[in-house]
Amino acid sequence: MNYFKDFFGGLVGIMMAVLPMTILWQVLTGGSVFGMNVIENLGDLIAIFGEGGFVGLVTLVIVMSFFIKK
């Protein structure tokens, strides 16, 4: 289990490092990254949490707890 935990922790770390670069690339060039519209996808994700009301807020807190290092 530690192997999988370390693997997925590293994978999330890489994704969190790449995300700001993809946003910056899309803002500066207007082009998509890997065929995805990163800014639109993030906007949709935030809208989903917003439409969920209290349940959306609780879900957001739970998801954010995975990304906070203790």
C-alpha positions as CSV (number, residue, x, y, z in Angstrom):
1,M,0.0,0.0,0.0
2,N,2.9,2.4,0.7
3,Y,4.1,1.9,-2.9
4,F,0.7,3.0,-4.3
5,K,0.4,5.8,-1.8
6,D,3.9,7.1,-2.8
7,F,3.2,6.6,-6.5
8,F,-0.1,8.5,-6.5
9,G,1.4,11.2,-4.2
10,G,4.1,11.7,-6.8
11,L,1.7,11.7,-9.6
12,V,-0.5,14.4,-7.9
13,G,2.7,16.4,-7.2
14,I,3.6,16.4,-10.9
15,M,0.1,17.4,-11.9
16,M,0.0,20.3,-9.4
17,A,3.3,21.5,-10.9
18,V,2.1,21.2,-14.5
19,L,-1.3,22.9,-13.9
20,P,-0.1,26.5,-13.5
21,M,2.1,26.1,-16.6
22,T,-0.8,24.9,-18.7
23,I,-2.9,27.8,-17.5
24,L,-0.2,30.3,-18.3
25,W,0.4,28.7,-21.7
26,Q,-3.3,29.0,-22.5
27,V,-3.6,32.6,-21.4
28,L,-0.5,33.6,-23.3
29,T,-1.1,31.7,-26.5
30,G,-4.8,31.1,-26.5
31,G,-4.1,27.5,-27.7
32,S,-5.2,24.3,-26.0
33,V,-2.8,22.1,-24.1
34,F,-2.9,18.4,-24.9
35,G,-6.1,19.0,-26.7
36,M,-7.9,20.3,-23.6
37,N,-9.2,23.7,-22.7
38,V,-7.7,23.9,-19.1
39,I,-9.3,27.2,-18.1
40,E,-12.8,26.1,-19.2
41,N,-12.5,22.8,-17.4
42,L,-11.4,24.5,-14.2
43,G,-14.4,26.9,-14.5
44,D,-16.7,24.0,-15.0
45,L,-15.3,22.3,-11.9
46,I,-15.8,25.4,-9.8
47,A,-19.3,25.8,-11.1
48,I,-20.2,22.2,-10.1
49,F,-19.0,22.8,-6.6
50,G,-20.9,26.1,-6.5
51,E,-24.2,24.6,-7.7
52,G,-23.9,21.9,-5.0
53,G,-24.6,24.3,-2.2
54,F,-23.7,23.0,1.2
55,V,-22.9,19.5,-0.2
56,G,-20.6,21.1,-2.8
57,L,-18.8,23.0,0.0
58,V,-18.3,19.9,2.1
59,T,-17.0,18.0,-1.0
60,L,-14.6,20.8,-1.8
61,V,-13.2,20.8,1.7
62,I,-12.8,17.0,1.5
63,V,-11.0,17.3,-1.8
64,M,-8.8,20.1,-0.6
65,S,-7.8,18.1,2.4
66,F,-6.1,15.6,0.1
67,F,-3.8,18.3,-1.3
68,I,-2.8,19.9,2.0
69,K,0.4,18.5,3.4
70,K,0.4,17.7,7.1
